[in-house]
Amino acid sequence: MNKITFVDPCGENPEDLVWSNLTHCDKICHINLFISSSIGWLKLNPTKNFYDLEKELRHRNFKMHLYAKPVQLKEGYTLIYPNMNKQTPIYECVYSCLQTPALALAPAPAVDENLKKAGILSISVKDTTNLTHSYYDLLANNKTKIVLSPVSDQEYINYTINELTKTYGVNPEHRVLGLTHNGWTIVGFIINEKIVSHIGYVIGYDQQIHVIYDL
């Protein structure tokens, strides 16, 4: 298990920094941090797109992959390129730790051609106070570095609880959300009837706690 911390990159080469962040996110399959880090890469490479990024991810043997899907925009949402690409995106870029069935069956290297016309969803918000200077914002602008520190699963859960308590001002509720395929209990952290962390845990037959990602 690895605890995630963020440190000042101290003048590190931006290209080295962004690939260090992407590599760490890929190692633990943290999709949200990976998305922000990938935006950082696109900002460093303003003439490139998600198709170019996917080719680079495959070249580096990443677990994370990208594909494009049609999207129907809801009110308040727009589809944008996160860099200076002047084209109008048609598809949404989707991030996944698993290959899509079509790509899994296709001969390598099969990169989704529609990624050339893919963007990301952007939502219009009036108050950006909580967004500016967040770790996601800093990663997207290559202003912070991810560091992974090995800890036990129990230590990581305690760390997550402490961070949630500091953020929301109350202790999160531990609530059973379901069962794994082998019958282990899945527990998530709830505040005001909402899941407040992608991190959760399962209680195994050995009565030990095991961390899970992406609830």
Residue frames as a rotation matrix with the C-alpha (Angstrom) as fourth column:
MET 1
0.584 0.812 0.000 0.00
0.812 -0.584 0.000 0.00
0.000 0.000 -1.000 0.00
ASN 2
-0.547 -0.785 0.290 1.24
0.790 -0.599 -0.130 3.48
0.275 0.158 0.948 -0.79
LYS 3
0.290 0.541 -0.790 0.34
0.692 -0.688 -0.217 6.78
-0.661 -0.483 -0.574 0.88
ILE 4
0.164 -0.152 0.975 0.12
0.868 -0.447 -0.216 9.69
0.469 0.881 0.059 -1.54
THR 5
0.286 -0.095 -0.953 1.77
0.562 -0.790 0.247 12.97
-0.776 -0.606 -0.173 -0.62
PHE 6
0.716 0.002 0.698 2.45
0.617 -0.469 -0.632 16.08
0.326 0.883 -0.337 -2.70
VAL 7
0.210 -0.745 -0.634 5.71
0.666 -0.366 0.650 18.01
-0.716 -0.558 0.419 -2.59
ASP 8
0.662 -0.098 -0.743 7.21
-0.415 -0.874 -0.254 21.08
-0.624 0.477 -0.619 -4.26
PRO 9
0.900 -0.297 0.319 8.96
0.435 0.654 -0.619 19.96
-0.024 0.696 0.718 -7.48
CYS 10
0.503 -0.752 -0.426 11.78
0.083 -0.448 0.890 22.44
-0.860 -0.483 -0.163 -6.76
GLY 11
0.197 -0.434 -0.879 12.59
-0.805 -0.584 0.108 23.35
-0.560 0.686 -0.465 -10.34
GLU 12
-0.286 -0.276 0.918 12.48
0.147 0.934 0.326 19.79
-0.947 0.229 -0.226 -11.71
ASN 13
-0.963 -0.085 -0.255 12.38
-0.240 -0.160 0.958 19.49
-0.122 0.983 0.133 -15.49
PRO 14
-0.240 0.971 0.020 8.66
-0.868 -0.205 -0.453 19.76
-0.435 -0.126 0.891 -16.39
GLU 15
0.184 0.297 -0.937 8.69
-0.782 0.622 0.043 16.78
0.596 0.725 0.347 -18.77
ASP 16
-0.679 -0.484 -0.551 10.40
-0.024 0.766 -0.643 14.59
0.733 -0.424 -0.532 -16.17
LEU 17
-0.871 0.384 0.306 7.97
-0.413 -0.236 -0.880 15.85
-0.266 -0.893 0.364 -13.54
VAL 18
0.009 0.971 -0.240 4.83
-0.991 -0.023 -0.130 15.08
-0.132 0.239 0.962 -15.52
TRP 19
0.132 0.021 -0.991 5.99
-0.475 0.879 -0.045 11.56
0.870 0.477 0.126 -16.40
SER 20
-0.912 -0.392 -0.123 6.94
-0.047 0.398 -0.916 10.92
0.408 -0.830 -0.381 -12.79
ASN 21
-0.583 0.766 0.273 3.40
-0.679 -0.275 -0.681 11.94
-0.446 -0.582 0.680 -11.75
LEU 22
0.244 0.690 -0.681 1.77
-0.936 0.351 0.020 9.86
0.253 0.633 0.732 -14.49
THR 23
-0.346 -0.466 -0.814 3.89
-0.264 0.881 -0.392 6.83
0.900 0.079 -0.428 -13.58
HIS 24
-0.987 -0.010 0.161 2.91
-0.160 0.164 -0.973 7.04
-0.016 -0.986 -0.164 -9.90
CYS 25
-0.221 0.975 -0.005 -0.79
-0.876 -0.201 -0.439 7.44
-0.429 -0.093 0.898 -10.78
ASP 26
0.185 0.242 -0.952 -0.59
-0.777 0.630 0.009 4.48
0.602 0.738 0.305 -13.13
LYS 27
-0.751 -0.573 -0.328 1.09
-0.240 0.700 -0.672 2.33
0.615 -0.426 -0.664 -10.48
ILE 28
-0.899 0.438 0.019 -1.87
0.090 0.226 -0.970 2.74
-0.429 -0.870 -0.242 -8.13
CYS 29
-0.600 0.683 0.418 -4.54
0.701 0.196 0.686 3.16
0.386 0.704 -0.596 -10.87
HIS 30
-0.289 0.479 -0.829 -5.68
0.561 -0.617 -0.552 6.50
-0.775 -0.625 -0.090 -9.44
ILE 31
-0.053 0.311 0.949 -7.80
0.996 -0.051 0.073 7.75
0.071 0.949 -0.307 -12.34
ASN 32
0.873 0.485 -0.051 -8.61
0.487 -0.870 0.070 11.25
-0.010 -0.086 -0.996 -11.03
LEU 33
0.437 -0.799 -0.414 -4.98
-0.119 -0.507 0.853 12.12
-0.892 -0.323 -0.317 -10.33
PHE 34
-0.363 -0.549 0.753 -4.01
0.656 0.424 0.625 10.55
-0.662 0.721 0.206 -13.65
ILE 35
0.441 0.609 0.659 -6.48
0.892 -0.376 -0.249 12.79
0.096 0.698 -0.710 -15.50
SER 36
0.943 -0.091 -0.320 -5.01
0.012 -0.952 0.306 15.90
-0.333 -0.293 -0.896 -13.89
SER 37
0.048 -0.998 0.049 -1.46
-0.016 0.048 0.999 14.77
-0.999 -0.048 -0.014 -14.61
SER 38
-0.191 -0.076 0.979 -2.34
0.898 0.389 0.205 14.01
-0.396 0.918 -0.006 -18.23
ILE 39
0.854 0.474 0.215 -3.70
0.518 -0.812 -0.268 17.55
0.048 0.340 -0.939 -18.60
GLY 40
0.578 -0.739 -0.346 -0.29
-0.220 -0.550 0.806 18.69
-0.786 -0.390 -0.480 -17.38
TRP 41
-0.311 -0.694 0.649 1.30
0.478 0.476 0.738 16.70
-0.821 0.540 0.184 -20.22
LEU 42
0.230 0.489 0.841 -1.03
0.973 -0.112 -0.200 18.20
-0.004 0.865 -0.502 -22.81
LYS 43
0.964 0.096 -0.247 -0.25
0.127 -0.986 0.109 21.70
-0.233 -0.137 -0.963 -21.58
LEU 44
0.114 -0.989 -0.098 3.45
-0.162 -0.116 0.980 20.96
-0.980 -0.095 -0.173 -22.01
ASN 45
-0.811 -0.323 0.488 2.70
0.361 0.380 0.851 19.70
-0.461 0.867 -0.192 -25.54
PRO 46
-0.314 0.778 -0.544 0.17
-0.270 -0.622 -0.735 22.23
-0.910 -0.083 0.406 -26.90
THR 47
-0.301 0.192 -0.934 0.13
-0.953 -0.093 0.288 20.82
-0.031 0.977 0.211 -30.45
LYS 48
-0.908 -0.091 -0.409 -0.60
-0.139 0.986 0.088 17.26
0.396 0.136 -0.908 -29.35
ASN 49
-0.003 0.983 0.184 -3.84
-0.873 -0.092 0.478 15.50
0.487 -0.159 0.859 -28.40
PHE 50
0.305 0.205 0.930 -5.15
-0.798 0.587 0.133 12.45
-0.519 -0.783 0.343 -26.54
TYR 51
0.989 -0.022 -0.149 -4.25
-0.082 0.751 -0.655 10.22
0.126 0.660 0.741 -29.49
ASP 52
0.224 -0.973 0.049 -0.59
-0.332 -0.124 -0.935 11.22
0.916 0.193 -0.351 -29.08
LEU 53
-0.131 -0.229 0.964 -0.80
-0.989 -0.041 -0.144 10.66
0.073 -0.972 -0.221 -25.32
GLU 54
0.750 0.475 0.461 -2.31
-0.517 0.855 -0.040 7.19
-0.413 -0.209 0.887 -25.75
LYS 55
0.785 -0.532 -0.317 0.50
-0.019 0.490 -0.871 6.21
0.619 0.690 0.375 -28.12
GLU 56
-0.154 -0.880 0.450 3.03
-0.603 -0.277 -0.748 7.34
0.783 -0.386 -0.487 -25.54
LEU 57
0.177 0.299 0.938 1.24
-0.952 0.295 0.086 5.45
-0.251 -0.908 0.337 -22.74
ARG 58
0.978 0.203 0.039 1.37
-0.181 0.933 -0.312 2.25
-0.100 0.298 0.949 -24.80
HIS 59
0.443 -0.889 -0.120 5.03
-0.163 0.052 -0.985 2.82
0.882 0.456 -0.122 -25.64
ARG 60
-0.414 -0.605 0.680 5.75
-0.743 -0.207 -0.637 3.06
0.526 -0.769 -0.364 -21.90
ASN 61
-0.532 0.243 -0.811 3.61
0.251 0.960 0.124 -0.02
0.809 -0.138 -0.572 -21.09
PHE 62
-0.800 0.338 0.495 1.16
-0.598 -0.514 -0.615 1.83
0.047 -0.788 0.614 -18.85
LYS 63
-0.771 0.633 0.073 -1.85
0.571 0.738 -0.359 0.06
-0.281 -0.235 -0.930 -17.39
MET 64
-0.045 0.767 -0.640 -3.98
0.132 -0.631 -0.765 3.16
-0.990 -0.119 -0.073 -17.96
HIS 65
-0.743 -0.129 0.657 -5.47
0.653 0.076 0.753 3.60
-0.147 0.989 0.028 -21.42
LEU 66
-0.536 0.530 -0.657 -7.62
-0.331 -0.848 -0.414 6.14
-0.777 -0.005 0.630 -23.23
TYR 67
-0.679 0.362 0.638 -10.51
0.731 0.409 0.546 5.77
-0.064 0.837 -0.543 -25.62
ALA 68
-0.930 0.357 -0.094 -13.08
-0.367 -0.918 0.149 8.11
-0.033 0.173 0.984 -27.14
LYS 69
-0.567 0.816 0.117 -16.84
0.789 0.578 -0.206 7.92
-0.236 -0.024 -0.971 -26.80
PRO 70
-0.388 0.540 0.747 -19.73
0.339 -0.670 0.661 9.99
0.857 0.510 0.077 -28.16
VAL 71
-0.764 0.096 -0.638 -21.19
0.613 -0.202 -0.764 12.35
-0.202 -0.975 0.095 -25.60
GLN 72
0.119 0.826 0.552 -24.46
0.622 -0.495 0.607 14.20
0.774 0.271 -0.572 -25.08
LEU 73
-0.809 -0.564 0.168 -23.66
0.265 -0.604 -0.751 17.36
0.525 -0.563 0.638 -23.16
LYS 74
0.101 0.798 -0.594 -25.80
0.989 -0.014 0.149 18.22
0.110 -0.602 -0.791 -20.16
GLU 75
0.751 0.264 0.605 -26.67
0.256 -0.961 0.103 21.81
0.609 0.078 -0.789 -19.29
GLY 76
0.877 -0.444 0.182 -23.65
-0.425 -0.541 0.726 23.66
-0.223 -0.714 -0.664 -17.93
TYR 77
0.282 -0.791 0.543 -21.11
0.261 0.608 0.750 21.30
-0.923 -0.070 0.378 -19.51
THR 78
0.724 -0.163 -0.670 -18.82
-0.676 -0.365 -0.641 21.93
-0.140 0.917 -0.374 -22.46
LEU 79
0.774 -0.525 0.355 -16.30
0.545 0.837 0.051 19.75
-0.324 0.154 0.934 -24.29
ILE 80
0.837 -0.512 -0.191 -12.83
-0.536 -0.838 -0.105 21.30
-0.107 0.191 -0.976 -24.44
TYR 81
0.452 -0.847 -0.282 -9.20
0.473 0.495 -0.729 20.60
0.756 0.196 0.624 -25.22
PRO 82
0.828 -0.113 -0.549 -7.08
0.506 -0.270 0.819 21.27
-0.241 -0.956 -0.167 -22.12
ASN 83
-0.265 -0.942 -0.205 -4.27
0.654 -0.332 0.680 22.82
-0.708 0.047 0.704 -24.19
MET 84
-0.307 0.078 -0.948 -4.03
-0.364 -0.931 0.041 25.26
-0.879 0.358 0.315 -27.11
ASN 85
-0.808 0.102 0.581 -5.43
0.513 0.607 0.607 22.85
-0.291 0.788 -0.542 -29.71
LYS 86
-0.787 0.445 -0.427 -7.72
-0.485 -0.874 -0.018 24.97
-0.381 0.193 0.904 -31.88
GLN 87
-0.757 0.532 -0.380 -9.95
-0.057 0.526 0.849 22.16
0.651 0.664 -0.368 -33.18
THR 88
-0.103 0.814 0.572 -13.44
-0.975 -0.196 0.104 21.52
0.197 -0.547 0.814 -31.85
PRO 89
-0.923 -0.273 0.270 -13.64
-0.338 0.911 -0.236 18.21
-0.181 -0.309 -0.933 -29.96
ILE 90
-0.209 0.856 -0.474 -16.39
-0.718 0.194 0.668 15.79
0.664 0.480 0.574 -30.95
TYR 91
0.351 0.249 -0.903 -15.83
0.245 0.906 0.345 12.92
0.904 -0.342 0.257 -28.51
GLU 92
0.728 -0.159 0.667 -15.14
-0.676 -0.324 0.661 12.64
0.111 -0.932 -0.344 -24.80
CYS 93
-0.211 -0.853 -0.477 -11.81
-0.450 0.518 -0.728 11.11
0.868 0.061 -0.493 -23.77
VAL 94
0.835 0.496 0.238 -12.40
-0.467 0.412 0.782 8.30
0.289 -0.764 0.576 -21.27
TYR 95
-0.267 -0.948 0.173 -9.69
-0.868 0.159 -0.471 6.99
0.419 -0.276 -0.865 -18.96
SER 96
0.836 0.546 0.051 -9.61
-0.519 0.758 0.394 3.33
0.177 -0.356 0.918 -17.93
CYS 97
-0.095 -0.839 0.536 -7.27
-0.843 0.354 0.405 0.84
-0.529 -0.413 -0.741 -16.28
LEU 98
-0.116 0.140 0.983 -8.78
0.269 0.958 -0.105 -1.79
-0.956 0.252 -0.149 -18.58
GLN 99
-0.964 -0.188 -0.185 -8.70
-0.138 -0.238 0.961 -1.95
-0.225 0.953 0.204 -22.35
THR 100
-0.005 0.975 -0.223 -12.01
-0.866 -0.116 -0.487 -1.64
-0.501 0.190 0.844 -24.15
PRO 101
0.327 0.180 0.928 -13.22
0.077 0.973 -0.216 -4.93
-0.942 0.142 0.304 -25.71
ALA 102
0.997 0.079 0.027 -12.64
0.035 -0.107 -0.994 -3.52
-0.075 0.991 -0.109 -29.20
LEU 103
0.443 -0.896 -0.008 -9.03
-0.856 -0.420 -0.302 -2.63
0.267 0.141 -0.953 -28.44
ALA 104
0.029 -0.418 0.908 -8.41
-0.676 0.661 0.326 -5.91
-0.737 -0.623 -0.263 -26.64
LEU 105
0.516 0.269 0.813 -9.40
0.292 0.837 -0.463 -7.85
-0.805 0.476 0.353 -29.78
ALA 106
0.982 -0.117 -0.149 -7.61
-0.186 -0.453 -0.872 -5.60
0.034 0.884 -0.467 -32.26
PRO 107
0.472 -0.880 -0.054 -4.03
0.794 0.451 -0.408 -6.20
0.383 0.149 0.911 -33.38
ALA 108
0.559 -0.371 -0.742 -1.47
0.401 -0.663 0.633 -4.14
-0.726 -0.651 -0.221 -31.49
PRO 109
-0.838 0.059 -0.542 -0.82
0.426 -0.550 -0.718 -1.26
-0.340 -0.833 0.436 -31.58
ALA 110
-0.232 0.860 0.455 -4.51
0.784 -0.112 0.611 -0.38
0.576 0.498 -0.648 -31.86
VAL 111
-0.834 -0.035 -0.550 -5.04
0.384 -0.754 -0.534 3.20
-0.396 -0.656 0.642 -30.80
ASP 112
0.136 0.988 0.073 -8.53
0.840 -0.076 -0.537 4.69
-0.525 0.135 -0.840 -31.01
GLU 113
-0.558 -0.368 0.744 -8.41
0.781 -0.535 0.322 7.06
0.279 0.761 0.586 -33.98
ASN 114
0.394 0.822 0.412 -11.29
0.566 -0.570 0.596 9.07
0.724 -0.002 -0.690 -32.52
LEU 115
0.381 -0.336 -0.861 -8.95
0.842 -0.259 0.473 10.24
-0.382 -0.906 0.184 -29.75
LYS 116
-0.670 -0.624 0.402 -7.65
0.739 -0.610 0.286 12.77
0.067 0.488 0.870 -32.28
LYS 117
-0.451 0.612 0.649 -11.01
-0.021 -0.735 0.678 14.54
0.892 0.293 0.344 -31.94
ALA 118
0.305 0.547 -0.780 -11.57
0.736 0.384 0.557 13.90
0.604 -0.744 -0.285 -28.22
GLY 119
-0.296 -0.333 0.895 -11.71
-0.328 -0.845 -0.423 16.45
0.897 -0.419 0.140 -25.43
ILE 120
-0.776 0.067 -0.627 -12.63
0.586 0.447 -0.676 16.49
0.235 -0.892 -0.386 -21.75
LEU 121
0.285 0.951 0.120 -15.80
0.729 -0.296 0.617 17.67
0.622 -0.089 -0.778 -20.04
SER 122
-0.888 -0.458 0.037 -15.71
0.337 -0.704 -0.625 21.06
0.313 -0.543 0.779 -18.38
ILE 123
0.114 0.952 -0.284 -18.40
0.954 -0.025 0.299 22.36
0.278 -0.305 -0.911 -16.06
SER 124
-0.232 -0.104 0.967 -19.20
0.075 -0.993 -0.089 26.02
0.970 0.052 0.239 -15.51
VAL 125
0.145 0.242 -0.959 -18.92
0.964 0.183 0.192 26.93
0.222 -0.953 -0.207 -11.82
LYS 126
0.707 0.198 0.678 -19.44
0.136 -0.980 0.145 30.34
0.694 -0.010 -0.720 -10.21
ASP 127
0.737 -0.449 0.505 -17.26
-0.660 -0.321 0.679 29.69
-0.143 -0.834 -0.533 -7.17
THR 128
0.631 -0.588 -0.507 -13.82
-0.005 0.650 -0.760 28.30
0.776 0.482 0.407 -7.97
THR 129
0.383 -0.496 0.779 -12.40
-0.888 -0.429 0.164 28.90
0.253 -0.755 -0.605 -4.48
ASN 130
0.496 -0.128 0.859 -12.23
-0.493 0.773 0.400 25.19
-0.715 -0.622 0.320 -3.68
LEU 131
0.928 -0.136 0.348 -10.81
0.351 0.636 -0.687 24.31
-0.128 0.759 0.638 -7.10
THR 132
0.622 -0.730 0.282 -7.94
-0.297 -0.554 -0.777 26.75
0.724 0.400 -0.562 -7.35
HIS 133
-0.182 -0.855 0.485 -4.73
-0.900 -0.054 -0.433 25.49
0.397 -0.515 -0.760 -5.71
SER 134
0.729 0.356 0.584 -6.19
-0.546 0.817 0.183 22.03
-0.413 -0.453 0.791 -5.14
TYR 135
-0.189 -0.836 0.515 -3.83
-0.210 0.546 0.811 19.13
-0.959 0.045 -0.279 -5.80
TYR 136
0.265 0.350 0.898 -5.74
0.768 0.486 -0.416 18.41
-0.583 0.801 -0.140 -9.00
ASP 137
0.994 0.109 -0.025 -5.23
0.079 -0.843 -0.532 21.98
-0.079 0.526 -0.847 -10.19
LEU 138
0.394 -0.918 -0.050 -1.54
-0.685 -0.329 0.650 21.90
-0.613 -0.222 -0.759 -9.25
LEU 139
-0.158 -0.417 0.895 -1.00
0.257 0.858 0.445 18.61
-0.953 0.301 -0.028 -11.10
ALA 140
0.590 0.486 0.645 -2.76
0.735 0.008 -0.678 19.95
-0.335 0.874 -0.353 -14.19
ASN 141
0.954 -0.275 0.117 -0.32
-0.204 -0.885 -0.419 22.89
0.218 0.376 -0.900 -14.19
ASN 142
0.456 -0.821 -0.343 2.79
0.514 0.558 -0.652 20.84
0.726 0.121 0.677 -13.30
LYS 143
0.081 -0.366 0.927 3.27
-0.526 -0.806 -0.272 22.63
0.847 -0.466 -0.257 -9.98
THR 144
0.313 -0.044 0.949 3.40
-0.901 0.302 0.311 19.68
-0.300 -0.952 0.055 -7.60
LYS 145
-0.390 -0.534 -0.750 5.04
-0.682 0.715 -0.154 16.26
0.619 0.451 -0.643 -7.47
ILE 146
0.744 0.668 0.034 3.46
-0.561 0.596 0.574 13.01
0.364 -0.446 0.818 -6.30
VAL 147
-0.530 -0.845 0.070 5.43
-0.739 0.420 -0.526 10.93
0.415 -0.331 -0.848 -3.82
LEU 148
0.570 0.679 -0.464 4.37
-0.370 0.716 0.592 7.40
0.734 -0.165 0.659 -2.86
SER 149
-0.449 -0.671 0.590 5.34
-0.844 0.103 -0.526 6.09
0.292 -0.734 -0.613 0.58
PRO 150
-0.312 0.338 -0.888 4.76
0.012 0.936 0.352 2.43
0.950 0.099 -0.296 1.49
VAL 151
-0.592 0.224 0.774 2.44
-0.806 -0.171 -0.566 1.98
0.006 -0.959 0.282 4.49
SER 152
-0.915 0.358 0.187 0.19
0.312 0.920 -0.239 -0.79
-0.257 -0.160 -0.953 5.76
ASP 153
-0.460 0.823 0.333 -3.45
0.478 -0.087 0.874 -0.86
0.748 0.561 -0.354 4.66
GLN 154
0.331 0.596 -0.731 -4.59
0.936 -0.110 0.334 0.03
0.118 -0.795 -0.595 8.18
GLU 155
-0.377 -0.553 -0.743 -2.22
0.600 -0.757 0.259 3.02
-0.705 -0.348 0.617 8.29
TYR 156
-0.952 0.011 0.306 -3.50
0.258 -0.508 0.822 4.20
0.165 0.861 0.481 4.91
ILE 157
-0.031 1.000 -0.001 -7.14
0.707 0.022 0.707 4.00
0.707 0.021 -0.707 6.01
ASN 158
0.253 0.063 -0.965 -6.30
0.891 -0.405 0.207 5.97
-0.378 -0.912 -0.159 9.17
TYR 159
-0.756 -0.594 -0.275 -4.53
0.399 -0.752 0.524 8.57
-0.518 0.287 0.806 7.03
THR 160
-0.706 0.560 0.435 -7.57
0.396 -0.197 0.897 8.82
0.588 0.805 -0.083 4.71
ILE 161
0.275 0.832 -0.482 -9.94
0.892 -0.034 0.450 9.26
0.358 -0.554 -0.752 7.65
ASN 162
-0.071 -0.385 -0.920 -7.76
0.731 -0.647 0.215 12.03
-0.678 -0.658 0.327 9.11
GLU 163
-0.947 -0.309 0.092 -7.61
0.277 -0.635 0.721 13.85
-0.164 0.708 0.687 5.76
LEU 164
-0.355 0.899 0.258 -11.39
0.548 -0.024 0.836 13.63
0.758 0.438 -0.484 5.32
THR 165
0.318 0.450 -0.834 -11.97
0.947 -0.184 0.262 14.88
-0.036 -0.874 -0.485 8.85
LYS 166
-0.476 -0.579 -0.662 -9.69
0.515 -0.794 0.324 17.88
-0.713 -0.187 0.675 8.24
THR 167
-0.944 0.090 0.318 -11.39
0.262 -0.382 0.886 18.64
0.201 0.920 0.337 4.93
TYR 168
-0.246 0.963 0.113 -15.03
0.290 -0.038 0.956 18.34
0.925 0.268 -0.269 6.04
GLY 169
-0.519 -0.022 0.854 -14.76
-0.656 -0.631 -0.415 19.13
0.548 -0.775 0.313 9.74
VAL 170
0.410 0.645 0.645 -16.55
-0.881 0.462 0.097 15.92
-0.235 -0.608 0.758 10.77
ASN 171
-0.595 -0.574 0.563 -15.62
-0.452 0.817 0.357 12.27
-0.665 -0.042 -0.746 11.02
PRO 172
-0.422 0.455 -0.784 -16.81
-0.818 0.181 0.546 10.23
0.390 0.872 0.296 8.01
GLU 173
0.370 0.615 0.696 -19.32
-0.753 0.638 -0.163 7.43
-0.544 -0.464 0.699 8.52
HIS 174
-0.831 -0.553 -0.056 -18.12
-0.506 0.710 0.490 3.94
-0.231 0.436 -0.870 7.62
ARG 175
0.167 0.982 0.088 -20.93
-0.749 0.184 -0.636 2.39
-0.641 0.040 0.767 5.58
VAL 176
-0.441 -0.224 0.869 -21.28
0.232 0.907 0.351 -1.01
-0.867 0.356 -0.348 3.92
LEU 177
-0.228 0.284 -0.931 -21.72
-0.800 -0.600 0.013 -0.46
-0.555 0.748 0.364 0.17
GLY 178
0.643 0.447 -0.621 -21.84
-0.730 0.602 -0.323 -4.05
0.230 0.661 0.714 -1.07
LEU 179
0.577 -0.431 0.693 -19.89
-0.127 0.791 0.598 -7.27
-0.806 -0.434 0.402 -1.43
THR 180
-0.325 -0.735 -0.595 -16.96
-0.865 -0.023 0.502 -8.35
-0.382 0.678 -0.628 -3.55
HIS 181
0.146 0.370 -0.918 -17.28
-0.793 0.598 0.115 -11.32
0.591 0.711 0.381 -5.89
ASN 182
-0.420 -0.361 -0.833 -15.87
0.127 0.885 -0.448 -13.53
0.899 -0.294 -0.325 -3.13
GLY 183
0.377 0.791 -0.482 -18.21
0.594 0.193 0.781 -12.22
0.711 -0.580 -0.398 -0.45
TRP 184
-0.545 -0.602 -0.584 -16.01
0.838 -0.368 -0.404 -9.68
0.028 -0.709 0.704 1.32
THR 185
0.498 0.768 -0.402 -17.74
0.805 -0.582 -0.115 -6.60
-0.322 -0.266 -0.908 2.75
ILE 186
-0.333 -0.540 0.773 -17.03
0.762 -0.637 -0.116 -3.33
0.555 0.550 0.624 0.87
VAL 187
0.341 0.366 -0.866 -16.96
0.848 -0.516 0.116 -0.26
-0.405 -0.774 -0.487 3.15
GLY 188
-0.132 -0.341 0.931 -16.90
0.706 -0.691 -0.154 3.37
0.696 0.637 0.332 2.00
PHE 189
-0.714 -0.178 -0.677 -16.69
0.629 -0.588 -0.508 6.74
-0.308 -0.789 0.532 3.72
ILE 190
-0.065 0.842 0.535 -19.92
0.806 -0.272 0.526 8.77
0.589 0.465 -0.661 3.80
ILE 191
-0.784 -0.007 -0.621 -20.63
0.420 -0.742 -0.522 12.38
-0.457 -0.670 0.585 4.82
ASN 192
-0.373 0.749 -0.548 -24.07
-0.554 -0.654 -0.515 13.92
-0.744 0.111 0.659 4.35
GLU 193
0.470 0.638 0.610 -25.23
-0.022 0.699 -0.714 10.81
-0.882 0.323 0.343 2.47
LYS 194
0.866 -0.258 -0.427 -22.46
-0.469 -0.124 -0.875 11.15
0.173 0.958 -0.229 -0.14
ILE 195
0.672 -0.740 0.017 -19.39
0.729 0.666 0.160 9.03
-0.129 -0.095 0.987 -0.79
VAL 196
0.944 -0.276 -0.183 -16.54
-0.257 -0.959 0.118 11.45
-0.208 -0.065 -0.976 -0.08
SER 197
-0.052 -0.999 -0.012 -13.52
-0.775 0.033 0.631 9.38
-0.629 0.042 -0.776 -1.08
HIS 198
0.442 0.116 -0.890 -12.65
-0.769 0.559 -0.309 7.04
0.462 0.821 0.336 -3.93
ILE 199
-0.672 -0.705 -0.225 -10.73
-0.419 0.614 -0.669 5.09
0.610 -0.356 -0.708 -1.28
GLY 200
0.518 0.765 0.382 -12.56
-0.796 0.268 0.543 2.42
0.314 -0.585 0.748 0.67
TYR 201
-0.627 -0.749 0.214 -11.74
-0.779 0.592 -0.209 -0.93
0.030 -0.298 -0.954 2.20
VAL 202
0.338 0.667 -0.664 -12.88
-0.469 0.731 0.495 -4.51
0.816 0.144 0.560 2.39
ILE 203
-0.004 -0.264 0.965 -12.90
-0.954 0.289 0.075 -6.76
-0.299 -0.920 -0.253 5.44
GLY 204
-0.262 -0.221 -0.939 -11.59
-0.698 0.715 0.026 -10.17
0.666 0.663 -0.342 4.47
TYR 205
0.664 0.477 -0.576 -12.27
-0.058 0.800 0.597 -13.58
0.746 -0.363 0.558 5.91
ASP 206
-0.146 -0.816 -0.559 -9.03
0.732 0.291 -0.616 -13.11
0.666 -0.500 0.554 7.86
GLN 207
0.647 0.533 -0.545 -10.74
0.760 -0.512 0.400 -10.10
-0.066 -0.673 -0.737 9.56
GLN 208
-0.398 -0.822 -0.407 -7.98
0.646 -0.566 0.511 -7.87
-0.651 -0.060 0.757 8.18
ILE 209
0.593 0.553 -0.585 -8.63
0.045 -0.748 -0.662 -4.59
-0.804 0.366 -0.469 6.38
HIS 210
-0.362 -0.651 0.667 -7.60
0.784 0.174 0.595 -4.32
-0.504 0.738 0.448 2.72
VAL 211
-0.291 0.195 -0.936 -7.68
-0.214 -0.967 -0.136 -1.01
-0.932 0.160 0.324 0.86
ILE 212
-0.072 0.274 0.959 -9.58
0.929 0.369 -0.036 -0.70
-0.364 0.888 -0.281 -2.42
TYR 213
-0.834 -0.260 -0.486 -9.59
0.070 -0.924 0.375 2.15
-0.547 0.279 0.790 -4.96
ASP 214
-0.899 0.366 -0.238 -12.19
-0.381 -0.392 0.837 3.79
0.213 0.844 0.492 -7.16
LEU 215
-0.651 0.754 0.083 -15.46
0.404 0.437 -0.804 3.22
-0.642 -0.490 -0.589 -5.33
